[in-house]
Amino acid sequence: MIKKILILPAIVALLAPSAHAQKLFEGPTRYIPVEVDRMYVNGIKYLVSIQKDDGTFSATGTSDHYGSQPGVVGLAVVAMLAHGDDPNRGPYALAIKRGLNLILKNQNDRTGYIGSSMYNHGFAALALAEAYGQVRDPRLGPALQKATELILNAQKRSRAGAWRYSPESTDGDTTVSGANLVALFAARNAGIGVPQESIDKALQFYVNCRSTDGGFGYTSPGGSNNPRTAIGALMFALAKKKEGDVFKGAMNYLITNQASAGYDHYYHYFLYYAAQTYFHASPQLWDEWNTQNISKLKGNQAKNGSWPGGNFGPTFSTTASLLSLALNYRYLPIYER
């Protein structure tokens, strides 16, 4: 049984749909602030500068283990695609090709599994979905189909109807599930068949992990935090289920806990999901959050275009920071409202 929580009236008003809100979301996006584009281009140039011929990323003098993982490489590819340049002939075409080659090289020909964890697989599959139809590469369609089938088959093995670290896992957690459910939404946008039953089961798993404060736990209710709550809220937004208590309760939690939002070990991970969540919530909430995020990232960006990486390394922190700005462009299908 889902426990009810109180939603602040002011937040409900901000989340309520209106003709004005639709106009703001669906209007022209050509007026990108100069400072945002400057930050974004400098960030992409940094990633390109540390990319190896094999598609991996490695910053000299730093611990950047994650830069060689196909999931992080996939997110870097998505960040480049999100700027809207021609992925076949534009300034980042070679970097995008190298990243996709790395993902395809790491895909098991028989099972479709990419990398060594479902984190890697989900984010790499997202990159395939966003590149499919944009990048001229006949390998992408079959690879995306196999990657999607792997996600669906892994979910069938799970008693929770979700995903964990291995495709053989029988349980689930809200973070790994977020990576793979986003990949399913992106694959469906790309024209790959994804049963609605799979989406519904995954959403029910999040409902089962929902805490009384509106946030989401890791494998069960309790222990809510900002990153997991942003993930859970985004799943319901992408499923077009923003009018119910689950999404509104999650936004209530994020707004109430804004002062400590993501200022921990998972700050950049939080940014990636929070940007999309606030974008889907309402024009006013998005504008306020985006303005603050731009200011913080502008102050934290290094001269070489990177953002400090903490324990996850500069490739991931820079990529996640870029993706938190990418909603200003609204170029990719997964960013459509």
Sine and cosine of phi, psi and omega as CSV:
sin_phi,cos_phi,sin_psi,cos_psi,sin_omega,cos_omega
0.00,0.00,0.76,-0.65,-0.01,-1.00
-0.98,0.20,0.78,-0.63,0.01,-1.00
-0.99,0.14,0.69,-0.72,-0.02,-1.00
-0.98,0.19,0.53,-0.85,0.11,-0.99
-0.75,-0.66,0.37,-0.93,0.00,-1.00
-1.00,0.07,0.70,-0.71,0.04,-1.00
-0.96,-0.29,0.79,-0.61,-0.01,-1.00
-0.88,0.47,0.74,-0.68,-0.03,-1.00
-0.81,0.58,-0.65,0.76,-0.03,-1.00
-0.89,0.45,-0.60,0.80,0.00,-1.00
-0.94,0.33,-0.65,0.76,0.04,-1.00
-0.85,0.52,-0.66,0.75,0.01,-1.00
-0.90,0.44,-0.64,0.77,0.01,-1.00
-0.92,0.39,-0.52,0.85,-0.04,-1.00
-1.00,0.07,-0.21,0.98,-0.06,-1.00
-0.93,0.38,0.70,-0.71,0.00,-1.00
-0.95,0.30,0.44,-0.90,0.05,-1.00
-0.38,-0.92,0.29,-0.96,0.03,-1.00
-0.89,0.46,-0.61,0.79,0.00,-1.00
-0.90,0.43,-0.66,0.75,0.01,-1.00
-0.89,0.46,-0.69,0.72,0.00,-1.00
-0.87,0.49,-0.65,0.76,-0.01,-1.00
-0.89,0.45,-0.66,0.75,-0.01,-1.00
-0.91,0.42,-0.65,0.76,-0.03,-1.00
-0.95,0.31,-0.59,0.80,-0.16,-0.99
-0.98,-0.18,0.07,1.00,-0.01,-1.00
-0.97,0.22,-0.07,-1.00,-0.05,-1.00
-0.91,0.42,0.53,-0.85,0.01,-1.00
-0.85,-0.52,0.36,0.93,-0.06,-1.00
-0.97,0.24,-0.22,0.97,-0.03,-1.00
-1.00,-0.05,0.91,0.41,0.04,-1.00
-0.98,0.21,0.79,-0.62,0.03,-1.00
-0.82,0.57,0.66,-0.75,-0.04,-1.00
-0.85,0.53,-0.65,0.76,-0.04,-1.00
-0.91,0.42,-0.55,0.84,0.03,-1.00
-0.93,0.38,-0.73,0.69,-0.02,-1.00
-0.92,0.40,-0.59,0.81,0.03,-1.00
-0.90,0.44,-0.72,0.70,0.04,-1.00
-0.88,0.47,-0.67,0.74,-0.06,-1.00
-0.91,0.41,-0.75,0.66,-0.02,-1.00
-0.88,0.47,-0.67,0.74,0.03,-1.00
-0.89,0.45,-0.60,0.80,0.04,-1.00
-0.92,0.40,-0.70,0.72,0.03,-1.00
-0.90,0.43,-0.68,0.73,0.00,-1.00
-0.87,0.50,-0.59,0.81,0.05,-1.00
-0.90,0.45,-0.73,0.69,0.01,-1.00
-0.87,0.50,-0.70,0.72,0.02,-1.00
-0.87,0.49,-0.61,0.79,-0.07,-1.00
-0.93,0.36,-0.40,0.92,-0.03,-1.00
-0.96,-0.30,0.12,0.99,0.03,-1.00
-0.99,0.15,0.69,-0.72,0.05,-1.00
-1.00,0.02,0.22,-0.98,0.01,-1.00
-0.86,0.51,-0.48,0.88,-0.03,-1.00
-0.99,0.13,0.04,1.00,0.05,-1.00
0.99,-0.12,-0.22,0.98,0.01,-1.00
-0.98,0.19,0.22,-0.98,0.01,-1.00
-0.86,-0.51,0.68,-0.73,-0.01,-1.00
-0.48,-0.88,0.92,-0.38,-0.01,-1.00
-1.00,0.02,0.80,-0.60,0.00,-1.00
-0.88,0.48,0.73,-0.69,0.06,-1.00
0.98,0.18,0.17,0.99,0.02,-1.00
-0.76,-0.64,0.34,-0.94,0.12,-0.99
-1.00,0.03,0.94,-0.33,-0.12,-0.99
-0.74,-0.68,0.77,0.64,-0.02,-1.00
-0.84,0.55,-0.60,0.80,-0.08,-1.00
-0.94,0.34,-0.35,0.94,0.00,-1.00
-0.92,0.40,-0.23,0.97,0.01,-1.00
-0.98,-0.18,-0.04,1.00,-0.04,-1.00
-1.00,0.05,0.67,-0.74,-0.09,-1.00
-0.88,0.48,-0.45,0.89,0.04,-1.00
-0.93,0.37,-0.71,0.71,0.02,-1.00
-0.94,0.34,-0.63,0.77,0.09,-1.00
-0.86,0.50,-0.65,0.76,0.02,-1.00
-0.88,0.47,-0.68,0.73,0.03,-1.00
-0.91,0.42,-0.59,0.81,0.06,-1.00
-0.90,0.44,-0.64,0.77,0.07,-1.00
-0.88,0.47,-0.68,0.73,0.02,-1.00
-0.88,0.47,-0.65,0.76,0.02,-1.00
-0.88,0.47,-0.61,0.79,0.03,-1.00
-0.94,0.33,-0.69,0.73,0.04,-1.00
-0.88,0.47,-0.55,0.83,-0.09,-1.00
-0.92,0.39,-0.31,0.95,0.00,-1.00
-0.97,0.25,-0.34,0.94,0.11,-0.99
1.00,-0.06,0.11,0.99,0.05,-1.00
-0.96,0.27,0.37,-0.93,0.04,-1.00
-0.87,0.48,0.90,-0.43,-0.07,-1.00
-0.96,0.28,-0.16,0.99,-0.02,-1.00
-0.98,-0.20,-0.49,0.87,-0.05,-1.00
-0.77,-0.64,-0.13,0.99,-0.08,-1.00
-0.96,0.28,-0.07,-1.00,-0.10,-0.99
-0.91,0.41,-0.33,0.94,-0.04,-1.00
-0.92,-0.40,0.26,0.97,-0.07,-1.00
-0.86,0.51,-0.70,0.72,-0.02,-1.00
-0.92,0.40,-0.66,0.75,0.00,-1.00
-0.90,0.43,-0.65,0.76,0.04,-1.00
-0.90,0.43,-0.69,0.73,0.01,-1.00
-0.88,0.47,-0.69,0.72,0.02,-1.00
-0.88,0.48,-0.68,0.73,0.01,-1.00
-0.90,0.44,-0.70,0.72,0.02,-1.00
-0.91,0.41,-0.61,0.79,0.06,-1.00
-0.87,0.50,-0.66,0.75,0.02,-1.00
-0.88,0.47,-0.69,0.72,0.01,-1.00
-0.89,0.45,-0.73,0.68,-0.02,-1.00
-0.91,0.42,-0.60,0.80,0.03,-1.00
-0.90,0.43,-0.53,0.85,-0.04,-1.00
-1.00,0.01,0.03,1.00,0.02,-1.00
-1.00,0.03,0.76,-0.65,0.07,-1.00
-0.93,0.36,0.84,-0.54,-0.06,-1.00
-0.88,0.48,-0.51,0.86,-0.08,-1.00
-1.00,0.06,-0.75,0.67,-0.10,-0.99
-1.00,-0.07,-0.41,0.91,-0.08,-1.00
1.00,0.03,-0.01,1.00,-0.05,-1.00
-0.95,0.32,0.71,-0.71,-0.03,-1.00
-0.91,-0.42,0.86,-0.52,0.06,-1.00
0.99,0.12,-0.41,-0.91,-0.09,-1.00
-0.86,-0.52,0.19,0.98,0.06,-1.00
-0.40,-0.92,0.35,-0.94,0.02,-1.00
-0.95,0.32,-0.32,0.95,0.19,-0.98
-0.87,0.50,-0.81,0.59,0.01,-1.00
-0.85,0.53,-0.72,0.70,-0.07,-1.00
-0.88,0.48,-0.72,0.69,-0.05,-1.00
-0.88,0.48,-0.75,0.66,-0.03,-1.00
-0.94,0.33,-0.56,0.83,0.06,-1.00
-0.92,0.38,-0.64,0.77,0.05,-1.00
-0.90,0.43,-0.60,0.80,0.08,-1.00
-0.86,0.51,-0.68,0.73,0.01,-1.00
-0.89,0.45,-0.67,0.74,0.04,-1.00
-0.87,0.49,-0.66,0.75,-0.03,-1.00
-0.92,0.40,-0.65,0.76,-0.02,-1.00
-0.96,0.27,-0.50,0.87,0.02,-1.00
-0.99,0.16,-0.49,0.87,-0.04,-1.00
-0.89,0.46,0.80,-0.60,-0.04,-1.00
1.00,-0.06,-0.29,0.96,0.05,-1.00
-0.96,-0.29,-0.70,0.71,-0.05,-1.00
-1.00,-0.07,0.77,-0.64,0.00,-1.00
-0.98,0.20,1.00,-0.06,0.00,-1.00
-0.42,-0.91,0.95,-0.33,-0.08,-1.00
-0.91,0.42,-0.18,0.98,0.01,-1.00
-0.98,0.20,-0.34,0.94,-0.17,-0.99
-0.93,0.36,-0.68,0.73,-0.02,-1.00
-0.86,0.51,-0.82,0.57,0.04,-1.00
-0.87,0.50,-0.61,0.79,0.01,-1.00
-0.91,0.41,-0.66,0.75,0.03,-1.00
-0.91,0.41,-0.65,0.76,0.03,-1.00
-0.86,0.50,-0.73,0.68,0.01,-1.00
-0.90,0.43,-0.66,0.75,-0.01,-1.00
-0.90,0.44,-0.63,0.77,0.02,-1.00
-0.92,0.40,-0.68,0.73,0.01,-1.00
-0.89,0.45,-0.59,0.81,0.06,-1.00
-0.88,0.48,-0.68,0.73,0.02,-1.00
-0.89,0.46,-0.71,0.71,-0.02,-1.00
-0.91,0.42,-0.66,0.75,0.00,-1.00
-0.93,0.38,-0.61,0.79,0.04,-1.00
-0.90,0.45,-0.63,0.78,0.02,-1.00
-0.89,0.45,-0.59,0.81,-0.01,-1.00
-0.90,0.43,-0.47,0.88,0.01,-1.00
-0.98,0.19,-0.27,0.96,-0.11,-0.99
-1.00,0.04,0.82,-0.58,0.09,-1.00
-0.89,0.46,-0.48,0.88,-0.04,-1.00
-0.99,0.12,-0.19,0.98,-0.07,-1.00
0.95,0.31,0.46,0.89,-0.08,-1.00
-0.68,-0.74,-0.48,-0.88,-0.07,-1.00
-0.66,-0.75,0.49,-0.87,0.09,-1.00
-0.76,-0.65,-0.37,-0.93,-0.16,-0.99
-0.92,0.38,-0.56,0.83,-0.06,-1.00
-0.92,-0.39,0.51,-0.86,0.08,-1.00
-0.92,0.40,-0.22,0.97,0.04,-1.00
-1.00,-0.06,-0.07,1.00,-0.05,-1.00
-0.88,0.47,0.54,-0.84,0.01,-1.00
-0.95,-0.31,0.03,1.00,0.06,-1.00
-0.89,-0.47,-0.29,-0.96,-0.02,-1.00
-0.34,-0.94,0.35,-0.94,0.16,-0.99
-0.66,-0.75,0.33,-0.95,-0.15,-0.99
-0.96,0.29,-0.36,0.93,-0.03,-1.00
-0.99,0.12,-0.78,0.62,0.06,-1.00
-0.88,0.48,-0.62,0.78,0.01,-1.00
-0.89,0.45,-0.58,0.81,0.03,-1.00
-0.88,0.48,-0.70,0.72,-0.01,-1.00
-0.88,0.47,-0.64,0.77,-0.07,-1.00
-0.99,0.12,-0.51,0.86,0.04,-1.00
-0.95,0.31,-0.62,0.79,0.09,-1.00
-0.87,0.49,-0.64,0.77,0.03,-1.00
-0.89,0.46,-0.62,0.79,0.04,-1.00
-0.91,0.41,-0.66,0.75,0.04,-1.00
-0.88,0.47,-0.67,0.74,-0.01,-1.00
-0.93,0.38,-0.64,0.77,0.03,-1.00
-0.90,0.44,-0.65,0.76,0.03,-1.00
-0.90,0.43,-0.64,0.77,0.07,-1.00
-0.87,0.49,-0.51,0.86,-0.04,-1.00
-0.99,0.11,-0.05,1.00,0.05,-1.00
0.98,-0.18,0.11,0.99,0.05,-1.00
-0.99,0.12,0.67,-0.74,-0.01,-1.00
-0.93,0.36,0.84,-0.54,0.05,-1.00
-0.76,-0.65,0.92,-0.39,-0.03,-1.00
-0.87,0.50,0.67,-0.74,0.05,-1.00
-0.88,0.47,-0.49,0.87,0.02,-1.00
-0.86,0.51,-0.59,0.81,0.02,-1.00
-0.91,0.41,-0.69,0.72,0.04,-1.00
-0.88,0.47,-0.71,0.70,-0.05,-1.00
-0.89,0.45,-0.65,0.76,0.02,-1.00
-0.90,0.43,-0.65,0.76,0.01,-1.00
-0.91,0.41,-0.66,0.75,0.03,-1.00
-0.90,0.43,-0.60,0.80,0.04,-1.00
-0.90,0.44,-0.57,0.82,0.07,-1.00
-0.87,0.50,-0.67,0.74,0.04,-1.00
-0.91,0.42,-0.63,0.78,0.07,-1.00
-0.86,0.50,-0.65,0.76,0.00,-1.00
-0.92,0.38,-0.37,0.93,0.01,-1.00
-0.99,-0.15,0.12,0.99,-0.06,-1.00
-0.98,0.19,0.75,-0.67,-0.01,-1.00
-1.00,-0.06,0.23,-0.97,-0.03,-1.00
-0.92,0.40,-0.33,0.94,0.02,-1.00
-1.00,0.05,0.05,1.00,0.02,-1.00
1.00,-0.08,-0.28,0.96,0.02,-1.00
-0.99,0.11,-0.06,-1.00,-0.03,-1.00
-0.84,-0.54,0.65,-0.76,0.10,-0.99
-0.99,0.11,-0.14,-0.99,-0.08,-1.00
-1.00,0.05,-0.84,0.55,0.04,-1.00
-0.84,-0.54,-0.06,1.00,-0.04,-1.00
-0.29,-0.96,0.11,-0.99,0.03,-1.00
-0.88,0.47,0.47,-0.88,0.02,-1.00
0.97,-0.22,0.48,-0.88,0.02,-1.00
0.95,0.31,0.58,0.81,-0.01,-1.00
-0.86,0.50,0.55,-0.83,0.19,-0.98
-0.55,-0.83,0.15,-0.99,-0.08,-1.00
-0.91,0.43,-0.74,0.67,-0.01,-1.00
-0.85,0.52,-0.75,0.66,-0.02,-1.00
-0.91,0.42,-0.57,0.82,0.00,-1.00
-0.95,0.33,-0.61,0.79,0.08,-1.00
-0.89,0.45,-0.64,0.77,0.05,-1.00
-0.88,0.48,-0.79,0.61,-0.03,-1.00
-0.87,0.50,-0.68,0.73,0.01,-1.00
-0.88,0.47,-0.66,0.75,-0.02,-1.00
-0.90,0.44,-0.60,0.80,0.01,-1.00
-0.86,0.51,-0.67,0.75,-0.01,-1.00
-0.96,0.27,-0.51,0.86,0.06,-1.00
-0.92,0.39,-0.71,0.70,-0.01,-1.00
-0.92,0.39,-0.43,0.90,0.04,-1.00
-1.00,0.10,0.06,1.00,-0.01,-1.00
0.89,0.45,0.64,0.77,0.00,-1.00
-0.82,-0.57,0.88,0.48,-0.06,-1.00
-0.99,-0.13,-0.06,1.00,-0.08,-1.00
-1.00,-0.03,-0.16,0.99,-0.05,-1.00
-1.00,-0.01,0.07,-1.00,-0.04,-1.00
-0.92,0.39,-0.45,0.89,-0.06,-1.00
-0.91,0.42,-0.80,0.60,0.00,-1.00
-0.92,0.40,-0.72,0.69,-0.03,-1.00
-0.90,0.44,-0.62,0.79,0.03,-1.00
-0.91,0.41,-0.62,0.79,0.03,-1.00
-0.91,0.41,-0.67,0.74,0.04,-1.00
-0.91,0.42,-0.61,0.79,0.09,-1.00
-0.84,0.55,-0.72,0.69,0.00,-1.00
-0.89,0.46,-0.73,0.68,-0.05,-1.00
-0.89,0.46,-0.67,0.74,-0.01,-1.00
-0.93,0.37,-0.67,0.74,-0.01,-1.00
-0.90,0.44,-0.57,0.82,-0.05,-1.00
-0.97,-0.23,0.42,0.91,-0.09,-1.00
-0.89,0.46,-0.52,0.85,-0.07,-1.00
-0.89,0.46,-0.48,0.88,-0.02,-1.00
-0.93,-0.38,0.29,0.96,-0.14,-0.99
-0.90,0.43,0.97,-0.23,0.15,-0.99
0.98,0.22,0.09,1.00,-0.03,-1.00
-0.99,0.12,0.92,0.40,-0.01,-1.00
-0.43,-0.90,-0.34,-0.94,-0.04,-1.00
-0.83,0.55,-0.43,0.90,-0.11,-0.99
-0.93,-0.36,0.51,0.86,-0.10,-1.00
-0.85,0.53,-0.79,0.62,-0.06,-1.00
-0.95,0.32,-0.53,0.85,0.10,-0.99
-0.88,0.48,-0.67,0.74,0.06,-1.00
-0.88,0.48,-0.68,0.73,-0.03,-1.00
-0.84,0.55,-0.69,0.73,-0.05,-1.00
-0.84,0.54,-0.72,0.69,-0.03,-1.00
-0.99,0.15,-0.62,0.79,-0.07,-1.00
-0.89,0.45,-0.64,0.77,0.00,-1.00
-0.84,0.54,-0.71,0.70,-0.01,-1.00
-0.93,0.36,-0.62,0.79,-0.02,-1.00
-0.90,0.43,-0.74,0.67,0.02,-1.00
-0.91,0.41,-0.57,0.82,0.04,-1.00
-0.87,0.49,-0.66,0.75,-0.01,-1.00
-0.97,0.22,-0.35,0.94,-0.11,-0.99
-0.94,0.35,-0.84,0.54,0.02,-1.00
-0.13,-0.99,0.41,-0.91,0.03,-1.00
-0.84,0.54,-0.66,0.75,-0.06,-1.00
-0.93,0.37,-0.72,0.70,0.00,-1.00
-0.89,0.45,-0.67,0.74,0.02,-1.00
-0.89,0.45,-0.71,0.70,-0.04,-1.00
-0.88,0.48,-0.68,0.73,-0.01,-1.00
-0.92,0.40,-0.72,0.69,-0.02,-1.00
-0.92,0.40,-0.69,0.72,-0.03,-1.00
-0.89,0.45,-0.67,0.75,0.01,-1.00
-0.87,0.49,-0.69,0.72,0.01,-1.00
-0.92,0.39,-0.65,0.76,-0.02,-1.00
-0.91,0.42,-0.68,0.74,0.03,-1.00
-0.86,0.51,-0.70,0.71,-0.02,-1.00
-0.89,0.46,-0.70,0.71,-0.02,-1.00
-0.91,0.41,-0.70,0.71,-0.03,-1.00
-0.93,0.38,-0.57,0.82,0.04,-1.00
-0.88,0.47,-0.63,0.78,-0.01,-1.00
-0.97,0.25,-0.39,0.92,-0.07,-1.00
-0.99,-0.15,-0.22,0.97,-0.07,-1.00
-0.95,0.32,0.75,-0.66,0.01,-1.00
-0.97,0.26,0.26,-0.97,-0.02,-1.00
-0.88,0.48,-0.48,0.88,-0.01,-1.00
-0.99,0.13,0.03,1.00,0.05,-1.00
0.99,-0.12,-0.13,0.99,-0.03,-1.00
-1.00,0.05,0.20,-0.98,0.19,-0.98
-0.89,-0.46,0.63,-0.77,-0.03,-1.00
-0.79,0.62,0.66,-0.75,-0.18,-0.98
-0.99,-0.17,-0.23,0.97,-0.04,-1.00
0.85,0.52,-0.65,-0.76,-0.06,-1.00
-0.98,0.18,-0.17,0.98,-0.06,-1.00
-0.98,-0.18,-0.10,0.99,0.06,-1.00
1.00,0.05,0.35,-0.94,-0.10,-0.99
-0.94,0.34,-0.44,0.90,0.02,-1.00
-0.90,0.44,-0.75,0.66,-0.02,-1.00
-0.93,0.37,-0.70,0.71,-0.05,-1.00
-0.90,0.44,-0.63,0.78,0.02,-1.00
-0.93,0.36,-0.69,0.73,0.02,-1.00
-0.89,0.47,-0.72,0.69,-0.01,-1.00
-0.90,0.43,-0.61,0.79,0.04,-1.00
-0.90,0.44,-0.69,0.72,0.03,-1.00
-0.88,0.48,-0.70,0.72,-0.03,-1.00
-0.92,0.39,-0.44,0.90,0.07,-1.00
-0.96,0.29,-0.34,0.94,0.07,-1.00
-1.00,-0.06,-0.26,0.96,-0.16,-0.99
-0.91,0.41,-0.37,0.93,0.02,-1.00
-0.91,0.43,-0.32,0.95,0.07,-1.00
-0.92,0.39,-0.41,0.91,0.02,-1.00
-1.00,-0.05,-0.60,0.80,0.03,-1.00
0.81,0.59,0.69,0.73,-0.09,-1.00
-1.00,-0.01,-0.59,0.81,-0.11,-0.99
-0.99,0.13,0.51,-0.86,0.02,-1.00
-0.83,0.55,-0.59,0.81,-0.04,-1.00
-0.93,0.38,-0.29,0.96,0.01,-1.00
-1.00,-0.08,0.09,1.00,0.04,-1.00
-0.97,0.26,0.59,-0.81,0.00,-1.00
-1.00,-0.04,0.00,0.00,0.00,0.00
